[in-house]
Amino acid sequence: MLTTPKSKFIKVKCEGCKNEQTVFNKAATTINCLVCGKKIADSTGGKVKIEAKIIGVLE
């Protein structure tokens, strides 16, 4: 019996500069945009709180 992982990678678009970036949905730290530095995801101790537009989920 195979189990599927509960964690995923999420593709998001920064609201400030429209940069597209892939983030892990259970990241341990705050994630900032690589281009403009705006916060796009905030760690909550479990799943991250996404503060950008979600484009899609990578399987």
C-alpha positions in Angstrom: 0.0 0.0 0.0 1.5 3.3 -1.1 0.8 6.5 0.8 0.7 9.9 -0.8 2.6 12.8 0.9 0.5 15.5 2.5 3.0 18.3 1.8 3.1 20.0 -1.6 4.8 22.7 -3.6 2.7 25.7 -4.5 3.3 28.1 -7.4 2.5 31.7 -6.3 2.6 35.1 -7.9 3.9 38.1 -6.0 1.3 40.9 -5.7 4.0 43.6 -5.9 6.1 42.7 -8.9 4.2 39.8 -10.4 7.2 37.4 -10.1 6.2 33.7 -10.1 7.8 31.5 -7.5 7.5 28.0 -6.1 7.2 27.6 -2.3 6.8 24.6 0.0 3.5 24.5 1.9 5.1 23.5 5.2 8.1 25.8 5.2 9.7 26.6 8.6 10.6 30.2 7.8 9.0 33.3 6.3 9.4 33.3 2.5 10.0 36.6 0.7 9.8 37.3 -3.1 13.2 36.8 -4.7 12.8 39.9 -6.9 11.2 42.7 -4.7 11.6 41.2 -1.2 7.9 41.4 -0.3 6.6 38.7 2.1 4.7 36.0 0.1 4.3 33.3 2.8 4.5 33.3 6.6 5.3 30.2 8.7 2.7 29.2 11.3 4.4 26.2 12.7 2.6 23.9 10.3 1.3 24.9 6.9 2.4 28.3 5.7 -0.1 31.3 5.4 0.1 32.3 1.7 0.0 36.1 1.2 0.3 36.0 -2.6 -1.9 34.8 -5.4 -1.9 31.0 -5.7 -1.4 30.0 -9.4 -1.4 26.2 -8.9 -0.3 23.2 -6.8 2.5 21.0 -8.1 1.8 17.3 -7.7 
